[in-house]
């Protein structure tokens, strides 16, 4: 389960890196949000593999930053917030966190 959560966190980090690449010319500070979220998610994925003490905090912070960066991008850069996409993204983040939590609890 921890491997699945780690791979999902890495995919989520890759998506955030792509988001940073898409927005870096228009709003560099929004790209920085995406990159910070991706960096925290990569560290969280590594800590899921090696079972670091603060894995849940890192993963939760990375998922929250990723959702916040996506919302800020939609609101400020694109000017159009499609709520169903953000709700789906939040549910995917909650699912990743739930799988990681279950895997860490069963250790």
C-alpha angles and dihedrals in degrees: 000000000000090000091053091049091047093051091047090050090051091050089049089050091050090052089052091049089053089049090053091051091051096052104033095100095048103040115005093185091059088050088053089055089053092048094048089051091048092048093050090047092052091051089047091051091052091047090051089059095046096034099235117191097246098044095122092051093048093047094046092048092048093049092047092049090049092053092045092050091050092050093047090049092051094045102041107023102032098027092215124092113197101195098200091061092052092046090051090048090050091050091050089051091049090049091052091048092047093052091048092047092051091048093049092046093053094054 
